[in-house]
Amino acid sequence: MLSLVHALVKTAPMAALLAVLGAVAVLRSPRLPDDTASEARSTDGTTAPPPGPRSCPSGLAALASASPCVPLPVAGDAARAARERFAARETPPSELRREASTSRVGRLPERAAELDRYQLPVDTTEPSTVHEAPGRTHLALRGTAGAPVSLVELEGQRGKAEVVAVGSLRGLTVVTRHRTERDGRERSYLVMHARLARPGPQVTAGSSLGPLALVGFLDASGIFELDVRELLDATAVMPTTLTGLEGASLGFSVDPRNLLPLRP
């Protein structure tokens, strides 16, 4: 009996050491969370596919199913952000928009596509067209050489239009600034009347023009171009050059059909 006790006393330290080492190994071994482990095993003993990305609220995203939802990065410069704001306030969320990277806003779905539905600055003699390209949407209106070009006020316009510049841009071009009230806020637009033979007698930089005022006369081609650009800042100071008026830091192109009034 004494010999058995003596043997147990001699082996106790070794057993204790093995127990400690086993506990450390368990603590250091990786363990899946309970929910992950249960998802990784299917009822038939096979391994289930990994879970997909978790669902996050709009504007947030998760890198993995167990990751928290984090804000998405904001892309683009101030001009692109302003174009996206324009799209958001002008079009219901369900409507598809052109990519903001094209630097322009196309025709709104509720606006008529046919040009003869709108009040136009010239009397057209042939079918006119809409030209869309990255950074610019304009109307090409076909009239008679030497025919007058009249000022058309934009929908929601407040007060008279101001002549911003007269000079060579796309042929002789007269640029007018129009202030409007839309969606409870003031916005400013530049309207570019291009390919003129000469401006009207009262058209000089800084002058004001009322509805149907004479802007100028068509050149020998009889083709008149009309552009509309929304300013990012309604109170922005105008550049000193005509090319500067088309800069992305100042504004972006808008389909004129979004702003021209309909015929009675």
Order of alpha helices (4+ residues) and beta strands (2+ residues): alpha-alpha-beta-beta-alpha-beta-beta-beta-beta-beta-beta-beta-beta-beta-beta-beta
